């Protein structure tokens, strides 16, 4: 699962780059994903869409480890050999998500900064950063902004823990509708309803993802009445400012790239899963034949 996740992130990393640029650079015009990527390559070089790949992959590995370790530990303590239920899995998953956010947000703040370092922004107000690497980024952020800056965007991240629950709700609803018309779902049916559910959950929570990226990047004007980074009041303030300046669609800049990444990642992981399953059964079949 980790290998599939890292492979998908690597293959579709340029889509994430396009999404992030559109979210944080308010003056960059919202264009199609391939046009944004072509602009980045033309202005910054062929490898620019992969800038910050290593910090992101490192954060992804740490995040996956923290989440699944916490999830399995809590499940083992709570279930204790009994049959687990969907409700229990959702609760444990939510708690594991909260723990994951609190522990790994500093990594995501740093990799967001590194990913945007050297970018040609349309917004002249953004001051370019100069980090030599992950450790130096940690050092400069703590020195210049204080240690709490490493947890910028924590509140929207905590709200985004509900994303899988929204996805699961729509997935189950779509599955029930299909099962009314047929006895069994095919692998393609499962993939399609899974992709649709994920797309809906992503679209519903995307404005929060935009605020999360802006706060992690750190180059934003907060509500002068409340300087607490990532507070509910500042989230509402940033959402209001975005809508006031760019309309409701300003909250969804980069959504196309995010949906493409989400669906293509799901398709790739589904393909890898099918290939691995087929290979496993082939090997098991060969072993059975040899035993006979």
Secondary structure, 3 states (H helix, E strand, C coil): CHHHHHHHHHHCHHHHHHHHHHHHCCCCCCCCHHHHHHHHHHHHCCCHHHCCHHHHHHHHHHHHHHHHHHHHHHHHHHHCCCCCCHHHHHHHHHHHHHHHHHHHHHHHHHHHHHHHCCCCCCCCCCCCCCCCCHHHHHHHHHHHHCHHHHHCCHHHHHHHHHHHHHHHHHHHHHHHHHHCCCCCCCHHHHHHHHHHHHHHHHHHHHHHHHHHHHHHHCCCCCCCCCCCCCCHHHHHHHHHHHHHHHCHHHHHCCHHHHHHHHHHHHHHHHHHHHHHHHHHHHHHHHHHHHHC
